[in-house]
């Protein structure tokens, strides 16, 4: 995609993190921005911040797990700007913690898959027919994760693998009809966002388990290490820059990830190609970081 000025971008999960950074990045290119998020107050604050930067933007409260709300978002975007050129299916949640899959309550499955996977499906269903009909250049960005390219990560990883596969299929389908719409699947590594605080947006009709009274020290250390890896990770603005470059260059895979994560991706693909079982457990990167910290402390 080459032209951005006066075009329109729709971004879900736009109130914070990567979503807000995308809104700023596309806004800086002179695009109109439609910001959507389930968190109304945060969305209003983000919209005000973006407007103060001189970006032509509107804010629409939307729960992407609900098809009718995504359809209403599409209607609002087309009513306001007449066309949509970039769709960022970015909203996402973490959930389920470190429980094994067989111990996960079905509410966790319904919630995480509803946002992370069905949210992307709803975006494609509500926007793509009209975007294709426009017959102008455009782009779809689906936010997955590096967890979608490696083994493990529980329910979250299941949804992100699905988003990668969905994006590959969408790319192929659009190429097959010679559409001018490109596709990127975003698979970032550790990023400094509030993804670990997703429970604040859990719907009332899908309650989670009560927090355990006593968390084993080993588990607590792993949780804190993971949060530390996120905090020391890429800034959302760096991810937004990578996405913009990917859209401009027509890249399907956008993978701004740390070296140890890229090594994990290569290792998994090599294992698949050679029919080898994974050598290390799914949480190996966090465990490795935890061991390194212990070694540093011992020294």
N, C-alpha and C positions, 0 to 999 in steps of 0.2 A: 504494500500500500504506500502510495507516494504523497497524496494530498491529505492534509489534516485540517488546515485552517477552515473555519466555518462549517466543518463536518460535525457530527454528533456521536458522542460515546456514552454508552450506558454501562454503569458499573454497580454490581451488587456487592454488599459488604463494604460499602464506601465510607462508613463513618469513622474508620480507624485503620491502622496497619497498612497492609499492602493496598487495600481498596482505596483508602484516602490518598496514598502516594500515587496511585494510578490516576486518580482524579486530578491531582495537581499537575502530573506530567502531561496528560493529554490537554488539560486546560492551558498549560504553558505554550502549547502548539497552536492555540487559537481555536480549539474545539469547544463546542457546546457540551456540557456534561450533565448527564442525568444520574444523580446519586441515589442509590437505594440501600436501605438497611432496615433491619428489624428493630434496632435500638433507637427509638424516636428522639430522645434528648441528645444523644451523641450525634445522631444524624443532623439535627438542627445546628448544633455547634460546628460540625464539620462543614456544613453548607455555608454558614456565616463566614467561616474562615476562608473558604475557597472564594466566596463572593468578594471578600475584602481584597483578594489578590487580583480582582478584575476579571474573573472567569464568569462567563455566562452559564449559570448552573441552576438546576432545580433539584429539589429533594423529594423523594417519594418513599414513604414507609411501606415496606414489603417484606413478607416472610416467604422466602423462595421455596420453602417446602410445600407451599399452597399454590396450586396452579392458577386459581382465579386471581390471586394477588400478583403473580408474575404477568398474567394476561392484562391486568389493569395497569401494571407498570409499562408494558409495551404500548398500550393505548395512549397513556399519558405522554410517553416519549414522542410518539408519532403525531399526536394532536399538537404538541408544543413545537416540534421542530420539523415535522414533515417527513423525516427519514432518519434512519439509524445506520451508522457506518462501522462503528466498533461496538461489540458486545463483550463485556468482561463478566463472565460467570465466576465471580470471585468469592462469594459468601461461603464460609465454612466454619465448622466447629470441631473441637476434639471431644472425645467422650469415651467412657469406659475404663479410663485409667489403665492399670497394668494387670487387670484380671485376665485370666485365660479365656479364650473364646467360649468355652462350654459353660463358664460361670456368668457370662454377660446376660443381664436381664434383657428381654425383648424390647423394653422401652429404649434402651441405649441403641439397639440396632435401628429401631424406627426413627429415632431422633437424628442420629448421625447420618444415616443413609438418606433421610428426608432432606437434609440441608445439603450435604456434600455431593450426593449423586443426583437425587431427584431435583434439587435446585438447578443443576446444570441441564438436566433433561427438560425441565420446565422452561428454562431460558431459550433453549434451542426450539422447542415447540412453539413458544409465543412469538419469537422474533425472526427466526430464519426464513419462514415462508415469505414474509414481507421484505426482508433483506435481499433474498434471491430475486424477488420480483422487481426490485429497484434496478437491477442490472447495472449497478455501479460498483466500483471497487469497495471492499469492506474487509472486516476481519473479526474473527471470534477468538477470544482468549479464555480458555478454561483453566482455572487454577486447580492443579492437582498438588503434588508434593514430591520431593525426592522419595518419600515413603511409598509412592506409587511405582517406583522403579526398583525397589528392594523388597526382601522378604520381611514379614513381621508387621509390627505396629497395630495389631488388633483390628478393631472395627474401622478405625481411621484409615489404616492401610488398605483394607478391603475397598473402601470407597474411593481412595485415590488411585488404586490400580484400575478401577472401573472407569474413572474419569480419563485416565491415559488412553485406555482402549476405545472409549467413546470418541475421544478427540481424533484418534487415528482413523476411526471409521468415518467420522464427519469430514475429515480432510479428503479421504478417498472419494466419498460421495460427491463432494463439491467439485473435485477435480474431474470426476466422471461426467458431470454436466457442463464442464468448461465454465464454471462460475468464476467471477472475479473476486469472490470472497475467500480469504485465506483463513487458516486455523493455526493457533499456537496453543500448546499445552504447557503451562507453567509448572515446573517441578523444582521449587527452591529448596535449598538446604536449611540451615538454622537461620532464622530471621527474628529480629527483635520486635515481636508483636505480643498482643495479649491473648493469643490463641489458647493458652492454658486456663484462661478465665471464662471459657465458653459457657460454663454452667449458669452464668448470670442471665443467659438468654434461652435457657431450656423452657419449653412450653409447659404450662401447668398440667396439660392432659398426658404428658409423658414424664412423670416424675422419676427421679433417679433414686438410688439407694441412699440411706442416711450415711453421712461420713463415719468411718470406723472410729471407735473410741481410742484405740491404740494402733498406731501404724508402726510396723517393725522398723528398726533403725536402718536396716539395709535398704528397705523400700523407700524410706524417707530420704536417704542419701541419694538414691537414684533419681527421685523426683526433683530434688534440689539441684542435682547436677544437670538434669535436662533443662530446667529453668535457666541455669547459668549459661548453658550452651546457646539457648535462645537469646539471652540478654547480650551475649558477646558476639552474636551473629551479625549478618548483614543488616544494614538499615533498610527500611521499606523503600526509601527513595532509590537505593541501589537496585532493588528488584524492579521497580518501576522503569528505571533506565534500561534494564535488560529486556523488559517486555516491549518497550517502545522500539528498541532496536530490532527485536524479533518481528514485530508487526511490520516495520518498514522494510525489512529484508525478506519477509515471507517465510520465516522459520517455523517449522512445526514444533520442534522440541526447543524449549527455552529452559535451561537447567543451570541457574546461578547457584552453585553448590560448592561447599568447602571440599578441599582435596580428599579428605578421608571419606566423605560421602560419595564422591565420584569413584573412588576406589571400590566402595561397597557396591555401587551400581555395576561397574565393570565385572566384579567378582560374581554377582548374581547372574548376569547375562552369560558369563563364561560357564558357570555351573549348569545353566539351562542348556546351552549348546552342547555341553559334554556329558549331560545326563548325570551330574554329580549332585549329591545332597549338600546343603549348606554345611560348612565346617563349623561355623560359629552360631550361637543363639541369636535370635532376632534383635535383642537389645544390646548387641555387642558394642556398638559405638559408645553408648552411654556407659556400659560396664568398663570399656577400655579407658574412657576419660576418668572414670571413678578410680580405677587402678592407678592411673598416672598421677592423680592427685594424692593418693595414698603414698606412692613412691616418693613424690616430691616432699611430702610431710616427713617421711622417714629419713630422708637425706638431711 
